[in-house]
Amino acid sequence: MSAANLRARVRAEMTEEIKTVARRHLATDGANLSLRAVARDLGMASSAVYRYFASRDDLLTALIIDAYNEVADAADRAAAPPATPLDRWLATCHAVREWALENPHQWALIYGSPVPGYQAPQDTIGPATRVLLLLGKTLGEAYRDGLVDVREPIGASFESELAPIAESFMPDLPPRAVADTIAGFFQLCGAVSAELFGQLNKSVDEDRRGFFEYQMTGAATTAGLTA
């Protein structure tokens, strides 16, 4: 192995170690990350950590991108054909929920309260939209195969706003179906957050998975997706 390759490998390993320690801090400190605290846990001088992440925001961005990609990867694996479109829609939603329950602090980082003073860069947009686009792809395939009940146009001004989004990201869907996909995605995020942040306590305690599937089936039905 050349010296350059060895340096790159060591840097990649150190970067992952820093992120691993930072994720542990998410569990105790939330998004209030401190590079000094991370460096202390690693037994490093804080100046050494700055060689890998120039600022706290750079480290947060790396953690955010990783979290978006991890949950989207889980959804991708769950939504693999040859299941029916409705089954893939539900499998996607269940995979997102299960990932969130296993990684609550990472979920809170990407779907919880905004981090004060942090502005997400453009790099986060692609990873952040992967689950949404996966739902749109599922609905688009069903629409193409005649498995979606065609709905009347919305007739509201925001429908015209969605037209360029449909053209750029969901070309198989009319604006109405794009609106339904986005609404379904927001229902998914809200349902997961409600469970994760304790809003189902004392109401649905025994069969939360069943209640979640009921909600996501309702979102699919609203979008016109049939069995």
CYANA upper distance limits for C-alpha pairs under 8 A (distance plus 0.5 A):
  1 MET  CA      5 ASN  CA      6.72
  1 MET  CA      6 LEU  CA      6.88
  2 SER  CA      6 LEU  CA      6.68
  3 ALA  CA      7 ARG  CA      6.66
  4 ALA  CA      8 ALA  CA      6.72
  5 ASN  CA      9 ARG  CA      6.62
  6 LEU  CA     10 VAL  CA      6.64
  7 ARG  CA     11 ARG  CA      6.55
  8 ALA  CA     12 ALA  CA      6.62
  9 ARG  CA     13 GLU  CA      6.69
 10 VAL  CA     14 MET  CA      6.59
 11 ARG  CA     15 THR  CA      6.52
 11 ARG  CA     52 TYR  CA      8.38
 12 ALA  CA     16 GLU  CA      6.80
 13 GLU  CA     17 GLU  CA      6.74
 14 MET  CA     18 ILE  CA      6.68
 15 THR  CA     19 LYS  CA      6.83
 15 THR  CA     52 TYR  CA      6.95
 16 GLU  CA     20 THR  CA      6.59
 17 GLU  CA     21 VAL  CA      6.83
 18 ILE  CA     22 ALA  CA      6.63
 18 ILE  CA     38 VAL  CA      7.55
 18 ILE  CA     39 ALA  CA      8.46
 18 ILE  CA     42 LEU  CA      8.14
 18 ILE  CA     49 VAL  CA      8.33
 19 LYS  CA     23 ARG  CA      6.62
 19 LYS  CA     59 LEU  CA      7.98
 19 LYS  CA     62 ALA  CA      8.40
 19 LYS  CA     63 LEU  CA      7.33
 20 THR  CA     24 ARG  CA      7.14
 21 VAL  CA     25 HIS  CA      7.06
 21 VAL  CA     38 VAL  CA      6.79
 21 VAL  CA     41 ASP  CA      7.86
 21 VAL  CA     42 LEU  CA      8.16
 22 ALA  CA     26 LEU  CA      6.94
 22 ALA  CA     33 LEU  CA      7.70
 22 ALA  CA     38 VAL  CA      6.62
 23 ARG  CA     27 ALA  CA      7.35
 23 ARG  CA     63 LEU  CA      8.14
 23 ARG  CA    105 HIS  CA      8.42
 23 ARG  CA    106 GLN  CA      8.07
 24 ARG  CA     28 THR  CA      7.48
 25 HIS  CA     29 ASP  CA      5.97
 25 HIS  CA     30 GLY  CA      7.35
 25 HIS  CA     33 LEU  CA      7.30
 25 HIS  CA     38 VAL  CA      8.26
 26 LEU  CA     30 GLY  CA      4.78
 26 LEU  CA     31 ALA  CA      6.22
 26 LEU  CA     32 ASN  CA      8.10
 26 LEU  CA     33 LEU  CA      7.70
 26 LEU  CA    105 HIS  CA      6.49
 26 LEU  CA    106 GLN  CA      7.96
 27 ALA  CA    105 HIS  CA      6.18
 29 ASP  CA     33 LEU  CA      7.30
 30 GLY  CA    105 HIS  CA      7.73
 30 GLY  CA    109 LEU  CA      8.10
 31 ALA  CA     60 LEU  CA      8.24
 31 ALA  CA    109 LEU  CA      7.00
 31 ALA  CA    115 VAL  CA      6.96
 32 ASN  CA    115 VAL  CA      8.41
 33 LEU  CA     37 ALA  CA      8.31
 33 LEU  CA     56 ARG  CA      7.23
 33 LEU  CA     60 LEU  CA      8.41
 34 SER  CA     38 VAL  CA      6.86
 34 SER  CA     56 ARG  CA      7.17
 35 LEU  CA     39 ALA  CA      6.52
 35 LEU  CA     46 SER  CA      7.17
 35 LEU  CA     49 VAL  CA      7.56
 35 LEU  CA     50 TYR  CA      8.38
 35 LEU  CA     55 SER  CA      8.12
 35 LEU  CA     56 ARG  CA      6.68
 36 ARG  CA     40 ARG  CA      6.59
 36 ARG  CA     45 ALA  CA      8.40
 36 ARG  CA     46 SER  CA      5.68
 37 ALA  CA     41 ASP  CA      6.84
 38 VAL  CA     42 LEU  CA      6.87
 39 ALA  CA     43 GLY  CA      6.60
 39 ALA  CA     44 MET  CA      5.45
 39 ALA  CA     45 ALA  CA      6.52
 39 ALA  CA     46 SER  CA      5.71
 39 ALA  CA     48 ALA  CA      8.36
 39 ALA  CA     49 VAL  CA      6.70
 40 ARG  CA     44 MET  CA      6.43
 40 ARG  CA     45 ALA  CA      7.62
 40 ARG  CA     46 SER  CA      7.92
 44 MET  CA     48 ALA  CA      6.97
 44 MET  CA     49 VAL  CA      7.81
 45 ALA  CA     49 VAL  CA      7.55
 46 SER  CA     50 TYR  CA      7.06
 47 SER  CA     51 ARG  CA      7.39
 48 ALA  CA     52 TYR  CA      7.99
 49 VAL  CA     53 PHE  CA      6.79
 50 TYR  CA     54 ALA  CA      5.32
 50 TYR  CA     55 SER  CA      7.27
 53 PHE  CA     58 ASP  CA      6.24
 53 PHE  CA     59 LEU  CA      6.30
 54 ALA  CA     58 ASP  CA      6.81
 54 ALA  CA     59 LEU  CA      8.48
 55 SER  CA     59 LEU  CA      7.12
 56 ARG  CA     60 LEU  CA      6.67
 57 ASP  CA     61 THR  CA      6.52
 57 ASP  CA    118 TYR  CA      7.06
 58 ASP  CA     62 ALA  CA      6.86
 59 LEU  CA     63 LEU  CA      6.82
 60 LEU  CA     64 ILE  CA      6.52
 61 THR  CA     65 ILE  CA      6.59
 61 THR  CA    120 ALA  CA      7.44
 61 THR  CA    121 PRO  CA      8.17
 61 THR  CA    124 THR  CA      7.79
 62 ALA  CA     66 ASP  CA      6.66
 63 LEU  CA     67 ALA  CA      6.62
 64 ILE  CA     68 TYR  CA      6.72
 64 ILE  CA    106 GLN  CA      8.22
 64 ILE  CA    109 LEU  CA      7.39
 64 ILE  CA    110 ILE  CA      6.64
 64 ILE  CA    124 THR  CA      7.78
 65 ILE  CA     69 ASN  CA      6.65
 65 ILE  CA    123 ASP  CA      8.26
 65 ILE  CA    124 THR  CA      6.21
 65 ILE  CA    127 PRO  CA      6.67
 65 ILE  CA    128 ALA  CA      8.09
 66 ASP  CA     70 GLU  CA      6.49
 67 ALA  CA     71 VAL  CA      6.76
 67 ALA  CA    106 GLN  CA      6.56
 67 ALA  CA    107 TRP  CA      7.85
 67 ALA  CA    110 ILE  CA      7.77
 68 TYR  CA     72 ALA  CA      6.62
 68 TYR  CA    110 ILE  CA      7.81
 68 TYR  CA    127 PRO  CA      5.87
 68 TYR  CA    128 ALA  CA      6.04
 68 TYR  CA    130 ARG  CA      8.35
 69 ASN  CA     73 ASP  CA      6.37
 69 ASN  CA    127 PRO  CA      6.10
 69 ASN  CA    128 ALA  CA      8.26
 69 ASN  CA    130 ARG  CA      8.25
 70 GLU  CA     74 ALA  CA      6.79
 71 VAL  CA     75 ALA  CA      6.77
 71 VAL  CA     95 ALA  CA      8.26
 71 VAL  CA     96 VAL  CA      6.47
 71 VAL  CA     99 TRP  CA      6.63
 71 VAL  CA    100 ALA  CA      8.24
 71 VAL  CA    131 VAL  CA      8.39
 72 ALA  CA     76 ASP  CA      6.53
 72 ALA  CA     96 VAL  CA      8.09
 72 ALA  CA    127 PRO  CA      8.25
 72 ALA  CA    130 ARG  CA      6.43
 72 ALA  CA    131 VAL  CA      5.90
 73 ASP  CA     77 ARG  CA      6.76
 74 ALA  CA     78 ALA  CA      6.82
 74 ALA  CA     95 ALA  CA      6.43
 74 ALA  CA     96 VAL  CA      7.52
 74 ALA  CA     99 TRP  CA      7.69
 75 ALA  CA     79 ALA  CA      6.58
 75 ALA  CA     91 ALA  CA      7.92
 75 ALA  CA     92 THR  CA      5.24
 75 ALA  CA     93 CYS  CA      7.84
 75 ALA  CA     95 ALA  CA      5.69
 75 ALA  CA     96 VAL  CA      6.54
 75 ALA  CA    131 VAL  CA      7.46
 76 ASP  CA     80 ALA  CA      7.04
 76 ASP  CA     92 THR  CA      7.66
 76 ASP  CA    134 LEU  CA      7.99
 78 ALA  CA     88 ARG  CA      7.85
 78 ALA  CA     91 ALA  CA      6.05
 78 ALA  CA     92 THR  CA      6.35
 78 ALA  CA     95 ALA  CA      6.79
 79 ALA  CA     83 ALA  CA      8.30
 79 ALA  CA     87 ASP  CA      8.50
 79 ALA  CA     88 ARG  CA      5.16
 79 ALA  CA     89 TRP  CA      7.63
 79 ALA  CA     91 ALA  CA      6.20
 79 ALA  CA     92 THR  CA      5.92
 80 ALA  CA     88 ARG  CA      7.61
 81 PRO  CA     88 ARG  CA      7.97
 83 ALA  CA     87 ASP  CA      6.30
 83 ALA  CA     88 ARG  CA      6.52
 84 THR  CA     88 ARG  CA      6.66
 84 THR  CA    227 ALA  CA      8.07
 85 PRO  CA     89 TRP  CA      6.56
 85 PRO  CA    138 THR  CA      6.29
 85 PRO  CA    139 LEU  CA      7.49
 85 PRO  CA    141 GLU  CA      7.96
 85 PRO  CA    142 ALA  CA      6.43
 85 PRO  CA    225 LEU  CA      8.25
 85 PRO  CA    227 ALA  CA      8.39
 86 LEU  CA     90 LEU  CA      6.74
 86 LEU  CA    220 ALA  CA      7.76
 86 LEU  CA    225 LEU  CA      6.96
 86 LEU  CA    226 THR  CA      7.17
 86 LEU  CA    227 ALA  CA      6.46
 87 ASP  CA     91 ALA  CA      6.41
 88 ARG  CA     92 THR  CA      6.46
 88 ARG  CA    138 THR  CA      7.49
 89 TRP  CA     93 CYS  CA      6.90
 89 TRP  CA    135 LEU  CA      6.81
 89 TRP  CA    138 THR  CA      7.06
 89 TRP  CA    139 LEU  CA      8.47
 89 TRP  CA    220 ALA  CA      7.94
 90 LEU  CA     94 HIS  CA      6.59
 90 LEU  CA    213 GLU  CA      7.54
 90 LEU  CA    216 MET  CA      7.13
 90 LEU  CA    217 THR  CA      7.58
 91 ALA  CA     95 ALA  CA      6.54
 92 THR  CA     96 VAL  CA      6.85
 92 THR  CA    131 VAL  CA      8.48
 92 THR  CA    135 LEU  CA      8.03
 93 CYS  CA     97 ARG  CA      6.83
 93 CYS  CA    188 LEU  CA      7.14
 93 CYS  CA    216 MET  CA      7.61
 94 HIS  CA     98 GLU  CA      6.56
 94 HIS  CA    213 GLU  CA      8.14
 95 ALA  CA     99 TRP  CA      6.57
 96 VAL  CA    100 ALA  CA      6.69
 97 ARG  CA    101 LEU  CA      6.73
 97 ARG  CA    192 VAL  CA      6.23
 98 GLU  CA    102 GLU  CA      6.78
 99 TRP  CA    103 ASN  CA      6.48
100 ALA  CA    104 PRO  CA      5.71
100 ALA  CA    106 GLN  CA      8.11
100 ALA  CA    107 TRP  CA      6.06
100 ALA  CA    192 VAL  CA      7.86
100 ALA  CA    196 LEU  CA      8.21
101 LEU  CA    196 LEU  CA      7.32
103 ASN  CA    107 TRP  CA      6.76
104 PRO  CA    108 ALA  CA      6.63
104 PRO  CA    196 LEU  CA      7.55
105 HIS  CA    109 LEU  CA      6.72
106 GLN  CA    110 ILE  CA      7.05
107 TRP  CA    111 TYR  CA      6.26
107 TRP  CA    112 GLY  CA      7.55
108 ALA  CA    112 GLY  CA      4.74
108 ALA  CA    113 SER  CA      7.84
109 LEU  CA    113 SER  CA      8.13
109 LEU  CA    114 PRO  CA      8.47
111 TYR  CA    189 CYS  CA      7.99
111 TYR  CA    193 SER  CA      8.24
112 GLY  CA    193 SER  CA      8.36
114 PRO  CA    118 TYR  CA      8.21
120 ALA  CA    124 THR  CA      7.07
121 PRO  CA    125 ILE  CA      8.24
123 ASP  CA    127 PRO  CA      8.37
124 THR  CA    128 ALA  CA      6.45
125 ILE  CA    129 THR  CA      6.79
126 GLY  CA    130 ARG  CA      7.11
129 THR  CA    133 LEU  CA      6.57
130 ARG  CA    134 LEU  CA      6.62
131 VAL  CA    135 LEU  CA      6.87
131 VAL  CA    185 PHE  CA      8.46
132 LEU  CA    136 GLY  CA      6.78
132 LEU  CA    181 THR  CA      7.85
132 LEU  CA    182 ILE  CA      7.38
132 LEU  CA    185 PHE  CA      6.44
133 LEU  CA    137 LYS  CA      6.46
133 LEU  CA    169 PHE  CA      7.95
133 LEU  CA    170 MET  CA      7.99
134 LEU  CA    138 THR  CA      6.76
135 LEU  CA    139 LEU  CA      6.72
135 LEU  CA    181 THR  CA      7.07
135 LEU  CA    185 PHE  CA      8.07
136 GLY  CA    140 GLY  CA      6.37
136 GLY  CA    170 MET  CA      6.94
136 GLY  CA    173 LEU  CA      8.40
136 GLY  CA    178 VAL  CA      7.64
136 GLY  CA    181 THR  CA      6.30
137 LYS  CA    141 GLU  CA      6.63
137 LYS  CA    170 MET  CA      7.66
138 THR  CA    142 ALA  CA      6.84
139 LEU  CA    143 TYR  CA      6.51
139 LEU  CA    148 VAL  CA      8.18
139 LEU  CA    173 LEU  CA      8.30
139 LEU  CA    177 ALA  CA      8.35
139 LEU  CA    181 THR  CA      8.07
139 LEU  CA    225 LEU  CA      7.63
140 GLY  CA    144 ARG  CA      6.64
140 GLY  CA    170 MET  CA      7.87
140 GLY  CA    172 ASP  CA      5.66
140 GLY  CA    173 LEU  CA      6.08
141 GLU  CA    145 ASP  CA      6.72
141 GLU  CA    172 ASP  CA      8.12
142 ALA  CA    146 GLY  CA      6.66
142 ALA  CA    147 LEU  CA      5.35
142 ALA  CA    148 VAL  CA      6.41
142 ALA  CA    225 LEU  CA      7.78
143 TYR  CA    147 LEU  CA      6.17
143 TYR  CA    148 VAL  CA      5.50
143 TYR  CA    172 ASP  CA      8.09
143 TYR  CA    173 LEU  CA      7.76
144 ARG  CA    172 ASP  CA      7.72
147 LEU  CA    225 LEU  CA      6.89
147 LEU  CA    226 THR  CA      6.56
147 LEU  CA    227 ALA  CA      8.24
148 VAL  CA    223 ALA  CA      8.23
148 VAL  CA    224 GLY  CA      5.45
148 VAL  CA    225 LEU  CA      5.22
148 VAL  CA    226 THR  CA      6.61
149 ASP  CA    224 GLY  CA      5.19
149 ASP  CA    225 LEU  CA      7.12
149 ASP  CA    226 THR  CA      7.78
150 VAL  CA    224 GLY  CA      7.34
151 ARG  CA    176 ARG  CA      7.81
151 ARG  CA    224 GLY  CA      7.67
152 GLU  CA    176 ARG  CA      8.21
153 PRO  CA    175 PRO  CA      8.39
153 PRO  CA    176 ARG  CA      6.36
154 ILE  CA    159 GLU  CA      7.05
154 ILE  CA    176 ARG  CA      6.68
155 GLY  CA    159 GLU  CA      7.28
156 ALA  CA    160 SER  CA      8.36
157 SER  CA    161 GLU  CA      7.58
158 PHE  CA    162 LEU  CA      6.93
159 GLU  CA    163 ALA  CA      7.14
159 GLU  CA    175 PRO  CA      6.51
159 GLU  CA    176 ARG  CA      7.46
159 GLU  CA    179 ALA  CA      8.09
160 SER  CA    164 PRO  CA      8.42
160 SER  CA    175 PRO  CA      8.05
161 GLU  CA    165 ILE  CA      8.18
162 LEU  CA    166 ALA  CA      6.67
162 LEU  CA    175 PRO  CA      6.21
162 LEU  CA    178 VAL  CA      7.60
162 LEU  CA    179 ALA  CA      7.69
163 ALA  CA    167 GLU  CA      6.73
163 ALA  CA    174 PRO  CA      8.11
163 ALA  CA    175 PRO  CA      5.92
164 PRO  CA    168 SER  CA      6.55
165 ILE  CA    169 PHE  CA      6.24
165 ILE  CA    170 MET  CA      7.42
166 ALA  CA    170 MET  CA      5.00
166 ALA  CA    171 PRO  CA      5.79
166 ALA  CA    172 ASP  CA      8.23
166 ALA  CA    173 LEU  CA      6.84
166 ALA  CA    174 PRO  CA      7.18
166 ALA  CA    175 PRO  CA      6.61
166 ALA  CA    178 VAL  CA      6.76
167 GLU  CA    171 PRO  CA      5.18
170 MET  CA    178 VAL  CA      7.70
173 LEU  CA    177 ALA  CA      6.20
173 LEU  CA    178 VAL  CA      6.64
174 PRO  CA    178 VAL  CA      6.85
175 PRO  CA    179 ALA  CA      6.64
176 ARG  CA    180 ASP  CA      6.83
177 ALA  CA    181 THR  CA      6.59
177 ALA  CA    223 ALA  CA      6.87
178 VAL  CA    182 ILE  CA      6.73
179 ALA  CA    183 ALA  CA      6.56
180 ASP  CA    184 GLY  CA      6.47
180 ASP  CA    219 ALA  CA      8.45
180 ASP  CA    222 THR  CA      7.50
180 ASP  CA    223 ALA  CA      5.50
181 THR  CA    185 PHE  CA      6.68
181 THR  CA    223 ALA  CA      7.32
182 ILE  CA    186 PHE  CA      6.82
183 ALA  CA    187 GLN  CA      6.70
183 ALA  CA    219 ALA  CA      8.31
184 GLY  CA    188 LEU  CA      6.65
184 GLY  CA    216 MET  CA      8.05
184 GLY  CA    219 ALA  CA      5.69
184 GLY  CA    220 ALA  CA      7.62
184 GLY  CA    223 ALA  CA      8.24
185 PHE  CA    189 CYS  CA      6.83
186 PHE  CA    190 GLY  CA      6.53
187 GLN  CA    191 ALA  CA      6.45
187 GLN  CA    215 GLN  CA      8.43
187 GLN  CA    216 MET  CA      8.08
187 GLN  CA    219 ALA  CA      7.72
188 LEU  CA    192 VAL  CA      6.74
188 LEU  CA    216 MET  CA      7.29
189 CYS  CA    193 SER  CA      6.58
190 GLY  CA    194 ALA  CA      6.45
191 ALA  CA    195 GLU  CA      6.92
191 ALA  CA    212 PHE  CA      7.37
191 ALA  CA    215 GLN  CA      8.17
192 VAL  CA    196 LEU  CA      6.55
193 SER  CA    197 PHE  CA      6.25
194 ALA  CA    198 GLY  CA      6.78
194 ALA  CA    199 GLN  CA      5.42
194 ALA  CA    200 LEU  CA      6.95
195 GLU  CA    199 GLN  CA      6.29
195 GLU  CA    200 LEU  CA      5.98
195 GLU  CA    201 ASN  CA      8.46
195 GLU  CA    208 ARG  CA      8.42
200 LEU  CA    204 VAL  CA      5.94
200 LEU  CA    205 ASP  CA      7.45
201 ASN  CA    205 ASP  CA      6.75
204 VAL  CA    208 ARG  CA      6.55
204 VAL  CA    211 PHE  CA      8.17
207 ASP  CA    211 PHE  CA      6.90
208 ARG  CA    212 PHE  CA      6.49
209 ARG  CA    213 GLU  CA      6.71
210 GLY  CA    214 TYR  CA      6.71
211 PHE  CA    215 GLN  CA      6.86
212 PHE  CA    216 MET  CA      6.76
213 GLU  CA    217 THR  CA      6.36
214 TYR  CA    218 GLY  CA      6.71
215 GLN  CA    219 ALA  CA      6.88
216 MET  CA    220 ALA  CA      6.74
217 THR  CA    221 THR  CA      6.59
218 GLY  CA    222 THR  CA      6.63
219 ALA  CA    223 ALA  CA      6.85
220 ALA  CA    224 GLY  CA      6.91
220 ALA  CA    225 LEU  CA      5.78
220 ALA  CA    226 THR  CA      8.21
221 THR  CA    225 LEU  CA      5.80
221 THR  CA    226 THR  CA      7.10
